[in-house]
Amino acid sequence: MRIGGTEQVILNLVTGSDSNVFSHSIFCIEEPLGPWGERLRSDGITISSVNRRDGLDLGVIKTLRKTLRECKTDIVHCHQYTPWVYGALAALGTGVKVIFTEHGRFYPDAASPKRRFINPLLQKMTNQITAISQATKQALAKYEYVNEGAIEVVYNGIHGLEADGKAAQALREKLGIPLDAPVLGSIARLDPIKNHDMMLRAFRRILDKQPNSWMLLVGDGETRDAINRLCAELQISERVIMPGYVERPATWLDAMDIYLLSSFSEGTSMTLLEALSLGKPCVVTNVGGNPEVILDGKTGLVVASNDEEAFSAACLTLINSTDKRQTMREAARQDFEARFHASIMQHGYSAFYESICLHGDIGQNLN
């Protein structure tokens, strides 16, 4: 199974850091580890795990505290909220510094009265808080009662994909797609939050104007059957190709002319970053980190959430303008290298690690 965004960030961090400066180990509070954990182990990373019980599992805190001491840990970097709770409590009184990174938010987002009291206390135990987008930072402040001034944004970073035009052309031929046909597509789990229904209704509108268009919908999930029924209802089944889950979908992404993301909510989509690295113009909804990743009018088009008319119009704008697509292709590659390459993310976090080790409580001064 393809690893998720948070796991990919951790993988890039621990395998991309300078081993002469930092050594990493991983402590997971869920089991089983699966292929992600095995990949880390194969890269020489020490990784351990516990099977966390429901509620606040005091055994996890005890085991993690013991691990921090045995590994002579300087910093525990907690990815997502629940690991932050366990990491901060386990590090309390040990001298271990704490970083918390928020990777995304629930949809719909909501405040918790309990966290109004708990999170300011957790913040006092934490040396630095980061978020993967400005939208995530604002959500932390609004819904989690974290001091906005204490939160730094570090965008997710990946290693860009390498284009293989011959492989992409061969795939299109295998699928029966004419080489001159516009191909739109998306790679995501088939889940209600991705709002594939709106994307498909927009595609129906696109076919009415550009009947030679095709769509590649890569991924699998709980809404697959519902999507198939909707395609039949909209009479677009013959133009929507759904291969299911693809472990390494780079060739499928490269076969697309325009990449689509219609989600109700997003942090920083890793596949969106992959699309930029391949120079794909993107059409995305104006939610979460999407409008920060896609520069509207430069690397793609950003439209209102759940607006099939606006979504289809944006796609048609790109389909009908070869010059605009070419300009966006070049801008997308340049922007990826400037903002979202893995080395930039690694440098950002490494700077925090070094500052915390040298100067201590840099985040706590902003309570």
C-alpha angles and dihedrals in degrees: 000000000000111000119245129245097268092048091048091052091051091047092052091046099051097039096040101047122101104266090205090063106029134029118194138205127178128224115189123195094201133062146247102041096204126187093328092062092044091052090053092049090050088055090056097257118146108234131178133171146191131203102242117214124221117279123018104335106206090189090065091054091050093048093046092048089052091048093050090054095044092050091045088232120197098185133019110203109203116203113202130001103283094051087049091059092050095039095050094046093046092049094048110121095002099095090241112139121230133220121182122197121190111208103182148338138246122254119261094026120218140174123246119216090211092057091052086075102029101048098056086054091049089050090057088056092050129085099197137009122198136179131200095232142012089251091055090047091053091048091053090054095044102040104021100040093234116152104258092213090061094057122091123194119231112175119221114260133201139178106261122246122249115236117235107189095182093053092047091049091048091052092051091050091049090052092049095245114148112240092237095049118110109245121201122183154159137207114207143113112280098249133140091246090064090061096216088165091070091045092053094047088051089050089055088057090048092053090053088060101028107027093178092067125116135194130213112201108186121188143054137239149117097313097054095105092045090050091051090051092049091050089053091048091050091044092234100114093110091057099042114079116196112183094173122225114358115191095208106023098171093114091050090051091048090052090061122091094197126025119217132203115177101169127151088218136014138168106194110323110222092203089054088056089049089052090053091049089057092047096248117161107231136210111202141166120254097251136117114331096345097099090047093053097041115053103215111241093006110061097008144322127285120205137178118282118267094005107133093180093054091042094052092044091054091050091049091050089059095040091053097047118063090175093054092049092050093049090049092048091058093043092049094055092047093048092049092055092046099048115009110038113124092242091062092053091045091051091049095054093040089057089055092048092052094045093049093048092048102036107018122207102036094147097045092063087070099057 
